């Protein structure tokens, strides 16, 4: 059984000051909250520190850049990654961590349809590709995930933009890792606007990043 002190929750953030207090309040007791401030202009870092999180700064823009910086900064055996927008519940993380007893990588499958239709369609198409081409038992691109820090670093995920979670899954498949998917809570973000699904343009840019990974 894993001790809670073995777990860091990496929260890649750009302008999530409005959502972070609620997210950090839900971090499981004993888990280390690590916020990666990716060029925020709304005081995200100050809010994170005020609510007890460790903060690292990553000036290179992009989701993958922020996640990688957080993984490098983590010092625990297990790393969880989730968005800091309040759309997912950190209280779901212990179940993912427990599943690492029988899996190398555990990803969350978001429930309900709070994403815009264009975002859900893109996610469905890409997930189908992962199941058919890479035999991965996933129906979501893994907006929340848990794995061992060393496992993640050894996979050498190089995408520094929106394609990071997809490349992670592809590399995990190629490495022969056991991937498991669990249902997680999903609600509308609690503040601000999504950088990806919040606009058709953002979704298109992200989808192009994804297809580069799959090509």
N, CA and C atoms as a LAMMPS dump frame, in Angstrom:
ITEM: TIMESTEP
0
ITEM: NUMBER OF ATOMS
645
ITEM: BOX BOUNDS ff ff ff
-5.0000000000000000e+02 5.0000000000000000e+02
-5.0000000000000000e+02 5.0000000000000000e+02
-5.0000000000000000e+02 5.0000000000000000e+02
ITEM: ATOMS id mol type element x y z
1 1 1 N 0.857 -1.2 0
2 1 2 C 0 0 0
3 1 3 C 0.887 1.242 0
4 2 1 N 0.479 2.246 -0.782
5 2 2 C 1.265 3.471 -0.881
6 2 3 C 0.895 4.436 0.244
7 3 1 N 1.916 5.074 0.806
8 3 2 C 1.703 6.119 1.791
9 3 3 C 1.33 7.407 1.086
10 4 1 N 0.494 8.228 1.721
11 4 2 C 0.094 9.467 1.076
12 4 3 C 1.283 10.38 0.843
13 5 1 N 2.303 10.282 1.699
14 5 2 C 3.481 11.141 1.545
15 5 3 C 4.306 10.774 0.328
16 6 1 N 3.945 9.677 -0.335
17 6 2 C 4.641 9.256 -1.551
18 6 3 C 4.068 9.913 -2.798
19 7 1 N 3.06 10.781 -2.664
20 7 2 C 2.303 11.269 -3.819
21 7 3 C 2.393 12.791 -3.96
22 8 1 N 2.735 13.236 -5.17
23 8 2 C 2.681 14.652 -5.516
24 8 3 C 1.593 14.853 -6.562
25 9 1 N 0.784 15.887 -6.405
26 9 2 C -0.229 16.252 -7.388
27 9 3 C 0.286 17.459 -8.16
28 10 1 N 0.613 17.263 -9.431
29 10 2 C 1.096 18.337 -10.29
30 10 3 C -0.104 19.009 -10.946
31 11 1 N -0.191 20.325 -10.776
32 11 2 C -1.298 21.098 -11.333
33 11 3 C -0.739 22.145 -12.299
34 12 1 N -0.697 21.84 -13.61
35 12 2 C -0.236 22.827 -14.588
36 12 3 C -1.267 23.938 -14.724
37 13 1 N -0.854 25.182 -14.538
38 13 2 C -1.825 26.281 -14.498
39 13 3 C -1.371 27.501 -15.29
40 14 1 N -2.296 28.077 -16.022
41 14 2 C -2.122 29.401 -16.589
42 14 3 C -3.411 30.176 -16.326
43 15 1 N -3.311 31.165 -15.458
44 15 2 C -4.457 31.996 -15.096
45 15 3 C -5.607 31.184 -14.501
46 16 1 N -5.304 30.494 -13.417
47 16 2 C -6.324 29.707 -12.714
48 16 3 C -6.507 30.188 -11.276
49 17 1 N -6.237 31.487 -11.023
50 17 2 C -6.358 32.017 -9.668
51 17 3 C -7.764 31.853 -9.104
52 18 1 N -8.777 31.943 -9.956
53 18 2 C -10.148 31.83 -9.489
54 18 3 C -10.547 30.432 -9.07
55 19 1 N -9.917 29.423 -9.668
56 19 2 C -10.285 28.032 -9.391
57 19 3 C -9.414 27.368 -8.327
58 20 1 N -8.176 27.803 -8.211
59 20 2 C -7.211 27.088 -7.367
60 20 3 C -7.622 26.931 -5.901
61 21 1 N -8.185 27.949 -5.255
62 21 2 C -8.535 27.743 -3.847
63 21 3 C -9.429 26.531 -3.626
64 22 1 N -10.428 26.37 -4.463
65 22 2 C -11.32 25.225 -4.335
66 22 3 C -10.631 23.914 -4.639
67 23 1 N -9.767 23.918 -5.65
68 23 2 C -9.035 22.704 -6.012
69 23 3 C -8.089 22.29 -4.889
70 24 1 N -7.313 23.231 -4.391
71 24 2 C -6.323 22.922 -3.355
72 24 3 C -6.99 22.48 -2.056
73 25 1 N -8.181 22.988 -1.791
74 25 2 C -8.895 22.575 -0.589
75 25 3 C -9.331 21.115 -0.661
76 26 1 N -9.397 20.556 -1.868
77 26 2 C -9.842 19.171 -2.068
78 26 3 C -8.683 18.185 -2.234
79 27 1 N -7.448 18.678 -2.201
80 27 2 C -6.3 17.774 -2.309
81 27 3 C -6.312 16.822 -1.115
82 28 1 N -6.18 15.514 -1.337
83 28 2 C -6.214 14.559 -0.219
84 28 3 C -5.161 14.878 0.844
85 29 1 N -5.517 14.663 2.08
86 29 2 C -4.616 14.927 3.193
87 29 3 C -3.303 14.166 3.013
88 30 1 N -2.191 14.888 3.137
89 30 2 C -0.878 14.258 3.018
90 30 3 C -0.289 14.3 1.632
91 31 1 N -1.105 14.518 0.607
92 31 2 C -0.581 14.643 -0.747
93 31 3 C 0.118 16.002 -0.886
94 32 1 N 1.16 16.047 -1.675
95 32 2 C 1.892 17.281 -1.922
96 32 3 C 1.301 17.978 -3.146
97 33 1 N 0.808 19.195 -2.977
98 33 2 C 0.26 19.958 -4.101
99 33 3 C 1.358 20.815 -4.715
100 34 1 N 1.601 20.627 -6.002
101 34 2 C 2.65 21.353 -6.704
102 34 3 C 2.037 22.057 -7.913
103 35 1 N 1.946 23.376 -7.842
104 35 2 C 1.365 24.177 -8.919
105 35 3 C 2.48 24.679 -9.829
106 36 1 N 2.326 24.434 -11.126
107 36 2 C 3.282 24.947 -12.115
108 36 3 C 2.647 26.158 -12.781
109 37 1 N 3.201 27.333 -12.503
110 37 2 C 2.684 28.573 -13.063
111 37 3 C 3.291 28.782 -14.445
112 38 1 N 2.441 28.674 -15.471
113 38 2 C 2.901 28.748 -16.855
114 38 3 C 2.545 30.116 -17.452
115 39 1 N 3.273 31.141 -16.983
116 39 2 C 3.117 32.511 -17.494
117 39 3 C 1.769 33.142 -17.16
118 40 1 N 1.269 32.892 -15.969
119 40 2 C 0.004 33.493 -15.547
120 40 3 C 0.156 34.996 -15.337
121 41 1 N -0.947 35.712 -15.541
122 41 2 C -0.961 37.156 -15.326
123 41 3 C -2.009 37.563 -14.293
124 42 1 N -2.61 36.58 -13.622
125 42 2 C -3.701 36.866 -12.686
126 42 3 C -3.344 36.568 -11.229
127 43 1 N -2.054 36.387 -10.938
128 43 2 C -1.66 36.097 -9.571
129 43 3 C -1.819 34.651 -9.164
130 44 1 N -1.858 33.746 -10.14
131 44 2 C -2.004 32.318 -9.855
132 44 3 C -0.98 31.831 -8.828
133 45 1 N 0.274 32.203 -8.998
134 45 2 C 1.336 31.735 -8.098
135 45 3 C 1.095 32.198 -6.669
136 46 1 N 0.708 33.443 -6.503
137 46 2 C 0.467 33.984 -5.164
138 46 3 C -0.706 33.28 -4.499
139 47 1 N -1.761 33.03 -5.261
140 47 2 C -2.92 32.323 -4.718
141 47 3 C -2.528 30.905 -4.304
142 48 1 N -1.746 30.229 -5.14
143 48 2 C -1.313 28.862 -4.833
144 48 3 C -0.496 28.822 -3.538
145 49 1 N 0.438 29.752 -3.4
146 49 2 C 1.264 29.797 -2.185
147 49 3 C 0.414 30.089 -0.959
148 50 1 N -0.55 31.003 -1.106
149 50 2 C -1.408 31.365 0.019
150 50 3 C -2.254 30.2 0.502
151 51 1 N -2.476 29.234 -0.371
152 51 2 C -3.285 28.065 -0.014
153 51 3 C -2.441 26.819 0.197
154 52 1 N -1.151 27.026 0.435
155 52 2 C -0.294 25.932 0.88
156 52 3 C 0.388 25.103 -0.178
157 53 1 N 0.288 25.481 -1.436
158 53 2 C 0.907 24.689 -2.499
159 53 3 C 2.365 25.1 -2.718
160 54 1 N 3.157 24.145 -3.135
161 54 2 C 4.491 24.445 -3.642
162 54 3 C 4.332 24.987 -5.062
163 55 1 N 5.092 26.004 -5.412
164 55 2 C 4.961 26.622 -6.734
165 55 3 C 6.291 26.593 -7.47
166 56 1 N 6.249 26.156 -8.727
167 56 2 C 7.398 26.271 -9.623
168 56 3 C 6.932 27.05 -10.848
169 57 1 N 7.858 27.725 -11.48
170 57 2 C 7.52 28.548 -12.637
171 57 3 C 8.117 27.929 -13.905
172 58 1 N 7.344 27.91 -14.965
173 58 2 C 7.802 27.423 -16.265
174 58 3 C 7.476 28.487 -17.301
175 59 1 N 8.519 29.097 -17.876
176 59 2 C 8.304 30.193 -18.817
177 59 3 C 8.008 29.718 -20.233
178 60 1 N 8.41 28.491 -20.572
179 60 2 C 8.122 27.969 -21.906
180 60 3 C 6.638 27.634 -21.974
181 61 1 N 5.881 28.263 -22.869
182 61 2 C 4.438 28.037 -22.899
183 61 3 C 4.073 26.636 -23.37
184 62 1 N 2.94 26.155 -22.9
185 62 2 C 2.449 24.86 -23.351
186 62 3 C 2.151 23.925 -22.197
187 63 1 N 1.073 23.157 -22.358
188 63 2 C 0.665 22.201 -21.328
189 63 3 C 1.78 21.214 -21.017
190 64 1 N 2.387 20.659 -22.053
191 64 2 C 3.449 19.682 -21.842
192 64 3 C 4.642 20.266 -21.109
193 65 1 N 4.96 21.513 -21.407
194 65 2 C 6.067 22.182 -20.718
195 65 3 C 5.784 22.283 -19.231
196 66 1 N 4.554 22.669 -18.891
197 66 2 C 4.186 22.822 -17.494
198 66 3 C 4.188 21.483 -16.761
199 67 1 N 3.628 20.464 -17.386
200 67 2 C 3.602 19.145 -16.751
201 67 3 C 5.018 18.626 -16.529
202 68 1 N 5.863 18.742 -17.542
203 68 2 C 7.233 18.236 -17.433
204 68 3 C 7.984 18.95 -16.314
205 69 1 N 7.801 20.257 -16.209
206 69 2 C 8.464 21.014 -15.147
207 69 3 C 8.006 20.525 -13.778
208 70 1 N 6.734 20.216 -13.66
209 70 2 C 6.22 19.714 -12.395
210 70 3 C 6.748 18.343 -12.047
211 71 1 N 6.836 17.475 -13.033
212 71 2 C 7.355 16.129 -12.798
213 71 3 C 8.828 16.197 -12.38
214 72 1 N 9.59 17.062 -13.042
215 72 2 C 10.993 17.222 -12.668
216 72 3 C 11.135 17.747 -11.24
217 73 1 N 10.244 18.645 -10.839
218 73 2 C 10.329 19.249 -9.517
219 73 3 C 9.837 18.32 -8.408
220 74 1 N 9.006 17.353 -8.753
221 74 2 C 8.462 16.438 -7.746
222 74 3 C 9.581 15.575 -7.157
223 75 1 N 9.419 15.223 -5.9
224 75 2 C 10.423 14.395 -5.228
225 75 3 C 9.836 13.096 -4.687
226 76 1 N 8.557 12.852 -4.973
227 76 2 C 7.902 11.648 -4.47
228 76 3 C 7.949 10.526 -5.494
229 77 1 N 7.661 9.332 -5.029
230 77 2 C 7.666 8.15 -5.904
231 77 3 C 6.535 8.208 -6.92
232 78 1 N 5.371 8.689 -6.489
233 78 2 C 4.184 8.709 -7.348
234 78 3 C 3.814 10.141 -7.696
235 79 1 N 3.437 10.331 -8.939
236 79 2 C 3.016 11.646 -9.407
237 79 3 C 1.622 11.523 -10.028
238 80 1 N 0.725 12.393 -9.603
239 80 2 C -0.576 12.546 -10.251
240 80 3 C -0.575 13.883 -10.98
241 81 1 N -1.247 13.942 -12.102
242 81 2 C -1.36 15.186 -12.86
243 81 3 C -2.833 15.446 -13.127
244 82 1 N -3.28 16.664 -12.826
245 82 2 C -4.648 17.029 -13.141
246 82 3 C -4.726 18.53 -13.359
247 83 1 N -5.77 18.964 -14.065
248 83 2 C -5.953 20.385 -14.34
249 83 3 C -6.313 21.133 -13.059
250 84 1 N -5.982 22.425 -13.041
251 84 2 C -6.277 23.239 -11.879
252 84 3 C -7.504 24.109 -12.052
253 85 1 N -8.392 23.73 -12.986
254 85 2 C -9.548 24.583 -13.291
255 85 3 C -10.805 24.236 -12.504
256 86 1 N -10.708 23.262 -11.62
257 86 2 C -11.859 22.892 -10.808
258 86 3 C -12.832 21.944 -11.457
259 87 1 N -12.542 21.49 -12.669
260 87 2 C -13.475 20.605 -13.364
261 87 3 C -13.396 19.164 -12.872
262 88 1 N -12.295 18.822 -12.215
263 88 2 C -12.133 17.468 -11.69
264 88 3 C -11.875 17.519 -10.195
265 89 1 N -12.212 16.454 -9.505
266 89 2 C -12.151 16.412 -8.051
267 89 3 C -10.891 15.686 -7.588
268 90 1 N -9.988 16.376 -6.89
269 90 2 C -8.787 15.709 -6.375
270 90 3 C -9.088 14.529 -5.46
271 91 1 N -10.292 14.485 -4.898
272 91 2 C -10.644 13.365 -4.03
273 91 3 C -10.756 12.049 -4.795
274 92 1 N -10.769 12.112 -6.135
275 92 2 C -10.748 10.89 -6.945
276 92 3 C -9.349 10.288 -7.041
277 93 1 N -8.328 11.049 -6.689
278 93 2 C -6.949 10.603 -6.903
279 93 3 C -6.549 9.358 -6.107
280 94 1 N -6.949 9.203 -4.852
281 94 2 C -6.537 7.988 -4.126
282 94 3 C -6.925 6.689 -4.827
283 95 1 N -8.054 6.673 -5.511
284 95 2 C -8.45 5.461 -6.235
285 95 3 C -7.48 5.18 -7.374
286 96 1 N -7.049 6.236 -8.071
287 96 2 C -6.077 6.063 -9.155
288 96 3 C -4.743 5.589 -8.608
289 97 1 N -4.338 6.174 -7.484
290 97 2 C -3.068 5.772 -6.869
291 97 3 C -3.119 4.317 -6.421
292 98 1 N -4.231 3.916 -5.827
293 98 2 C -4.37 2.521 -5.388
294 98 3 C -4.291 1.556 -6.556
295 99 1 N -4.811 1.978 -7.716
296 99 2 C -4.8 1.112 -8.897
297 99 3 C -3.385 0.882 -9.43
298 100 1 N -2.434 1.683 -8.988
299 100 2 C -1.048 1.466 -9.41
300 100 3 C -0.458 0.193 -8.828
301 101 1 N -1.175 -0.446 -7.912
302 101 2 C -0.731 -1.74 -7.395
303 101 3 C -0.724 -2.789 -8.503
304 102 1 N -1.588 -2.603 -9.513
305 102 2 C -1.686 -3.587 -10.597
306 102 3 C -1.52 -2.966 -11.981
307 103 1 N -1.145 -1.698 -12.051
308 103 2 C -0.976 -1.016 -13.343
309 103 3 C 0.222 -0.077 -13.271
310 104 1 N 0.772 0.218 -14.446
311 104 2 C 1.9 1.149 -14.52
312 104 3 C 1.441 2.591 -14.689
313 105 1 N 0.299 2.766 -15.339
314 105 2 C -0.26 4.087 -15.6
315 105 3 C -1.766 4.003 -15.459
316 106 1 N -2.333 4.903 -14.67
317 106 2 C -3.784 4.926 -14.472
318 106 3 C -4.299 6.283 -14.919
319 107 1 N -5.289 6.278 -15.801
320 107 2 C -5.843 7.528 -16.329
321 107 3 C -7.323 7.619 -15.975
322 108 1 N -7.821 8.854 -15.916
323 108 2 C -9.211 9.07 -15.574
324 108 3 C -10.081 9.236 -16.804
325 109 1 N -11.26 8.632 -16.742
326 109 2 C -12.266 8.816 -17.793
327 109 3 C -13.32 9.775 -17.271
328 110 1 N -13.364 10.973 -17.832
329 110 2 C -14.292 11.995 -17.359
330 110 3 C -15.742 11.596 -17.648
331 111 1 N -16.576 11.773 -16.637
332 111 2 C -17.99 11.429 -16.755
333 111 3 C -18.825 12.655 -17.115
334 112 1 N -19.947 12.425 -17.752
335 112 2 C -20.936 13.431 -18.171
336 112 3 C -20.42 14.282 -19.321
337 113 1 N -21.267 15.173 -19.821
338 113 2 C -20.959 15.906 -21.04
339 113 3 C -20.823 17.393 -20.863
340 114 1 N -19.952 17.81 -19.952
341 114 2 C -19.801 19.238 -19.706
342 114 3 C -18.883 19.923 -20.719
343 115 1 N -18.132 19.168 -21.497
344 115 2 C -17.3 19.775 -22.538
345 115 3 C -18.163 20.149 -23.73
346 116 1 N -17.751 21.17 -24.494
347 116 2 C -18.476 21.496 -25.723
348 116 3 C -18.463 20.307 -26.684
349 117 1 N -19.46 20.264 -27.559
350 117 2 C -19.598 19.145 -28.477
351 117 3 C -18.346 18.938 -29.316
352 118 1 N -17.726 20.039 -29.818
353 118 2 C -16.556 19.883 -30.667
354 118 3 C -15.399 19.236 -29.912
355 119 1 N -15.288 19.527 -28.619
356 119 2 C -14.224 18.934 -27.821
357 119 3 C -14.495 17.454 -27.566
358 120 1 N -15.762 17.104 -27.306
359 120 2 C -16.109 15.708 -27.057
360 120 3 C -15.901 14.862 -28.301
361 121 1 N -16.237 15.411 -29.456
362 121 2 C -16.052 14.666 -30.704
363 121 3 C -14.572 14.407 -30.97
364 122 1 N -13.745 15.43 -30.772
365 122 2 C -12.312 15.258 -30.984
366 122 3 C -11.729 14.224 -30.051
367 123 1 N -12.151 14.254 -28.803
368 123 2 C -11.667 13.299 -27.821
369 123 3 C -12.098 11.877 -28.177
370 124 1 N -13.336 11.73 -28.646
371 124 2 C -13.855 10.405 -28.997
372 124 3 C -13.088 9.804 -30.173
373 125 1 N -12.805 10.621 -31.182
374 125 2 C -12.086 10.133 -32.365
375 125 3 C -10.672 9.706 -31.996
376 126 1 N -9.992 10.522 -31.215
377 126 2 C -8.613 10.207 -30.846
378 126 3 C -8.547 9 -29.916
379 127 1 N -9.502 8.884 -29.02
380 127 2 C -9.528 7.732 -28.118
381 127 3 C -9.769 6.438 -28.891
382 128 1 N -10.655 6.499 -29.889
383 128 2 C -10.897 5.337 -30.73
384 128 3 C -9.611 4.911 -31.43
385 129 1 N -8.854 5.878 -31.897
386 129 2 C -7.574 5.584 -32.548
387 129 3 C -6.614 4.884 -31.58
388 130 1 N -6.602 5.316 -30.34
389 130 2 C -5.736 4.696 -29.341
390 130 3 C -6.15 3.251 -29.066
391 131 1 N -7.45 2.996 -29.085
392 131 2 C -7.919 1.627 -28.832
393 131 3 C -7.635 0.702 -30.001
394 132 1 N -7.798 1.221 -31.216
395 132 2 C -7.65 0.355 -32.388
396 132 3 C -6.196 0.188 -32.826
397 133 1 N -5.421 1.245 -32.767
398 133 2 C -4.037 1.167 -33.248
399 133 3 C -3.063 0.706 -32.175
400 134 1 N -3.337 1.112 -30.927
401 134 2 C -2.376 0.826 -29.859
402 134 3 C -2.921 -0.113 -28.782
403 135 1 N -4.132 -0.608 -28.959
404 135 2 C -4.749 -1.573 -28.038
405 135 3 C -4.797 -1.059 -26.608
406 136 1 N -5.021 0.237 -26.466
407 136 2 C -5.115 0.836 -25.143
408 136 3 C -6.585 0.888 -24.699
409 137 1 N -6.884 0.467 -23.492
410 137 2 C -8.277 0.421 -23.015
411 137 3 C -8.734 1.784 -22.504
412 138 1 N -8.694 2.797 -23.364
413 138 2 C -9.011 4.149 -22.914
414 138 3 C -10.114 4.773 -23.772
415 139 1 N -10.894 5.633 -23.13
416 139 2 C -11.974 6.355 -23.801
417 139 3 C -11.849 7.857 -23.589
418 140 1 N -10.729 8.275 -23.037
419 140 2 C -10.45 9.678 -22.765
420 140 3 C -8.94 9.855 -22.908
421 141 1 N -8.512 11.08 -23.174
422 141 2 C -7.083 11.309 -23.374
423 141 3 C -6.322 11.517 -22.068
424 142 1 N -6.983 11.296 -20.96
425 142 2 C -6.251 11.313 -19.707
426 142 3 C -6.012 12.693 -19.139
427 143 1 N -7.097 13.444 -18.889
428 143 2 C -6.949 14.769 -18.283
429 143 3 C -6.455 14.662 -16.848
430 144 1 N -6.594 13.484 -16.265
431 144 2 C -6.028 13.214 -14.942
432 144 3 C -5.367 11.849 -15.008
433 145 1 N -4.194 11.739 -14.399
434 145 2 C -3.453 10.481 -14.485
435 145 3 C -2.565 10.301 -13.267
436 146 1 N -2.182 9.056 -13.017
437 146 2 C -1.275 8.731 -11.92
438 146 3 C -0.275 7.696 -12.404
439 147 1 N 0.968 7.851 -12.006
440 147 2 C 2.002 6.887 -12.361
441 147 3 C 3.193 7.102 -11.445
442 148 1 N 4.169 6.223 -11.554
443 148 2 C 5.399 6.419 -10.806
444 148 3 C 6.27 7.446 -11.539
445 149 1 N 6.865 8.332 -10.78
446 149 2 C 7.659 9.411 -11.376
447 149 3 C 8.761 8.844 -12.268
448 150 1 N 9.434 7.818 -11.822
449 150 2 C 10.528 7.247 -12.606
450 150 3 C 10.005 6.658 -13.909
451 151 1 N 8.847 6.013 -13.864
452 151 2 C 8.236 5.465 -15.072
453 151 3 C 7.968 6.568 -16.081
454 152 1 N 7.418 7.681 -15.599
455 152 2 C 7.084 8.795 -16.477
456 152 3 C 8.327 9.398 -17.108
457 153 1 N 9.366 9.592 -16.327
458 153 2 C 10.595 10.167 -16.864
459 153 3 C 11.261 9.219 -17.868
460 154 1 N 11.207 7.925 -17.592
461 154 2 C 11.835 6.947 -18.494
462 154 3 C 11.129 6.879 -19.845
463 155 1 N 9.839 7.225 -19.889
464 155 2 C 9.125 7.217 -21.166
465 155 3 C 9.605 8.331 -22.096
466 156 1 N 10.196 9.377 -21.522
467 156 2 C 10.774 10.476 -22.308
468 156 3 C 9.738 11.128 -23.228
469 157 1 N 8.666 11.6 -22.623
470 157 2 C 7.641 12.328 -23.38
471 157 3 C 8.228 13.682 -23.781
472 158 1 N 8.256 13.953 -25.08
473 158 2 C 8.923 15.17 -25.575
474 158 3 C 7.966 16.272 -26.008
475 159 1 N 6.695 15.936 -26.18
476 159 2 C 5.725 16.956 -26.612
477 159 3 C 5.551 17.988 -25.498
478 160 1 N 5.666 19.252 -25.835
479 160 2 C 5.553 20.307 -24.834
480 160 3 C 4.275 21.139 -25.01
481 161 1 N 3.385 20.656 -25.841
482 161 2 C 2.133 21.377 -26.072
483 161 3 C 0.961 20.481 -25.685
484 162 1 N -0.126 20.62 -26.405
485 162 2 C -1.348 19.891 -26.067
486 162 3 C -1.233 18.39 -26.307
487 163 1 N -0.254 17.979 -27.11
488 163 2 C -0.124 16.566 -27.436
489 163 3 C 0.513 15.725 -26.354
490 164 1 N 0.922 16.347 -25.244
491 164 2 C 1.621 15.601 -24.183
492 164 3 C 0.852 14.371 -23.694
493 165 1 N -0.412 14.496 -23.28
494 165 2 C -1.091 13.311 -22.747
495 165 3 C -1.273 12.202 -23.77
496 166 1 N -1.439 12.563 -25.028
497 166 2 C -1.586 11.562 -26.07
498 166 3 C -0.263 10.845 -26.324
499 167 1 N 0.825 11.613 -26.406
500 167 2 C 2.129 10.979 -26.6
501 167 3 C 2.482 10.073 -25.427
502 168 1 N 2.102 10.489 -24.234
503 168 2 C 2.34 9.647 -23.061
504 168 3 C 1.68 8.285 -23.223
505 169 1 N 0.429 8.267 -23.671
506 169 2 C -0.274 7.003 -23.84
507 169 3 C 0.335 6.154 -24.948
508 170 1 N 0.707 6.797 -26.048
509 170 2 C 1.332 6.058 -27.153
510 170 3 C 2.647 5.433 -26.696
511 171 1 N 3.467 6.197 -26.016
512 171 2 C 4.753 5.678 -25.539
513 171 3 C 4.558 4.58 -24.499
514 172 1 N 3.532 4.72 -23.667
515 172 2 C 3.253 3.68 -22.678
516 172 3 C 2.894 2.374 -23.37
517 173 1 N 2.102 2.475 -24.439
518 173 2 C 1.742 1.273 -25.198
519 173 3 C 2.964 0.634 -25.828
520 174 1 N 3.796 1.451 -26.453
521 174 2 C 4.996 0.927 -27.115
522 174 3 C 5.97 0.303 -26.12
523 175 1 N 5.954 0.806 -24.892
524 175 2 C 6.852 0.272 -23.867
525 175 3 C 6.285 -0.968 -23.19
526 176 1 N 5.059 -1.33 -23.547
527 176 2 C 4.448 -2.525 -22.969
528 176 3 C 3.932 -2.314 -21.55
529 177 1 N 3.666 -1.067 -21.18
530 177 2 C 3.172 -0.797 -19.838
531 177 3 C 1.697 -1.168 -19.713
532 178 1 N 1.298 -1.512 -18.504
533 178 2 C -0.103 -1.799 -18.227
534 178 3 C -0.825 -0.496 -17.936
535 179 1 N -1.831 -0.195 -18.755
536 179 2 C -2.599 1.047 -18.611
537 179 3 C -4.012 0.694 -18.163
538 180 1 N -4.49 1.401 -17.166
539 180 2 C -5.844 1.166 -16.657
540 180 3 C -6.6 2.486 -16.64
541 181 1 N -7.896 2.417 -16.901
542 181 2 C -8.741 3.604 -16.921
543 181 3 C -9.823 3.486 -15.855
544 182 1 N -9.992 4.56 -15.063
545 182 2 C -11.036 4.613 -14.046
546 182 3 C -11.915 5.84 -14.269
547 183 1 N -13.174 5.73 -13.922
548 183 2 C -14.078 6.875 -14.022
549 183 3 C -13.709 7.927 -12.984
550 184 1 N -13.774 9.193 -13.395
551 184 2 C -13.538 10.297 -12.468
552 184 3 C -14.645 11.339 -12.635
553 185 1 N -14.845 12.122 -11.593
554 185 2 C -15.845 13.18 -11.608
555 185 3 C -15.46 14.257 -12.616
556 186 1 N -16.462 14.815 -13.286
557 186 2 C -16.185 15.907 -14.223
558 186 3 C -17.332 16.905 -14.186
559 187 1 N -16.98 18.158 -13.936
560 187 2 C -17.956 19.237 -13.825
561 187 3 C -17.487 20.44 -14.632
562 188 1 N -18.342 21.433 -14.832
563 188 2 C -17.88 22.649 -15.506
564 188 3 C -16.753 23.297 -14.713
565 189 1 N -15.771 23.89 -15.403
566 189 2 C -14.69 24.579 -14.701
567 189 3 C -15.29 25.657 -13.805
568 190 1 N -14.647 25.917 -12.682
569 190 2 C -15.233 26.814 -11.686
570 190 3 C -14.94 28.282 -11.937
571 191 1 N -13.994 28.589 -12.815
572 191 2 C -13.683 29.986 -13.136
573 191 3 C -12.911 30.03 -14.443
574 192 1 N -12.97 31.17 -15.123
575 192 2 C -12.174 31.353 -16.327
576 192 3 C -12.691 30.572 -17.514
577 193 1 N -11.844 30.491 -18.537
578 193 2 C -12.203 29.852 -19.791
579 193 3 C -11.124 28.869 -20.207
580 194 1 N -11.525 27.71 -20.7
581 194 2 C -10.576 26.701 -21.123
582 194 3 C -9.719 27.185 -22.279
583 195 1 N -8.416 26.886 -22.212
584 195 2 C -7.507 27.273 -23.283
585 195 3 C -7.655 26.356 -24.5
586 196 1 N -8.238 25.186 -24.315
587 196 2 C -8.391 24.228 -25.409
588 196 3 C -9.847 24.14 -25.847
589 197 1 N -10.709 23.614 -24.971
590 197 2 C -12.092 23.381 -25.363
591 197 3 C -12.95 24.632 -25.295
592 198 1 N -12.406 25.729 -24.771
593 198 2 C -13.179 26.943 -24.643
594 198 3 C -13.463 27.639 -25.957
595 199 1 N -12.808 27.219 -27.029
596 199 2 C -13.068 27.793 -28.35
597 199 3 C -12.823 26.732 -29.409
598 200 1 N -13.474 26.898 -30.547
599 200 2 C -13.254 25.96 -31.644
600 200 3 C -11.81 26.045 -32.119
601 201 1 N -11.26 27.263 -32.161
602 201 2 C -9.87 27.43 -32.579
603 201 3 C -8.923 26.674 -31.657
604 202 1 N -9.148 26.79 -30.333
605 202 2 C -8.286 26.093 -29.383
606 202 3 C -8.364 24.591 -29.549
607 203 1 N -9.575 24.092 -29.815
608 203 2 C -9.746 22.656 -30.025
609 203 3 C -9.051 22.199 -31.301
610 204 1 N -9.139 22.997 -32.351
611 204 2 C -8.494 22.64 -33.617
612 204 3 C -6.979 22.577 -33.448
613 205 1 N -6.416 23.578 -32.765
614 205 2 C -4.961 23.594 -32.54
615 205 3 C -4.541 22.367 -31.747
616 206 1 N -5.305 22.044 -30.71
617 206 2 C -4.976 20.878 -29.899
618 206 3 C -5.093 19.591 -30.707
619 207 1 N -6.149 19.487 -31.497
620 207 2 C -6.346 18.278 -32.307
621 207 3 C -5.209 18.098 -33.318
622 208 1 N -4.728 19.186 -33.894
623 208 2 C -3.587 19.098 -34.81
624 208 3 C -2.349 18.605 -34.077
625 209 1 N -2.159 19.092 -32.845
626 209 2 C -1.052 18.596 -32.033
627 209 3 C -1.18 17.107 -31.806
628 210 1 N -2.41 16.661 -31.548
629 210 2 C -2.65 15.248 -31.286
630 210 3 C -2.332 14.392 -32.518
631 211 1 N -2.802 14.828 -33.685
632 211 2 C -2.593 14.034 -34.878
633 211 3 C -1.118 13.945 -35.266
634 212 1 N -0.326 14.965 -34.902
635 212 2 C 1.126 14.909 -35.136
636 212 3 C 1.725 13.74 -34.365
637 213 1 N 1.194 13.531 -33.159
638 213 2 C 1.68 12.431 -32.32
639 213 3 C 1.322 11.091 -32.945
640 214 1 N 0.12 10.995 -33.512
641 214 2 C -0.361 9.727 -34.042
642 214 3 C 0.149 9.42 -35.451
643 215 1 N 0.685 10.439 -36.124
644 215 2 C 1.111 10.223 -37.513
645 215 3 C 2.432 9.483 -37.582
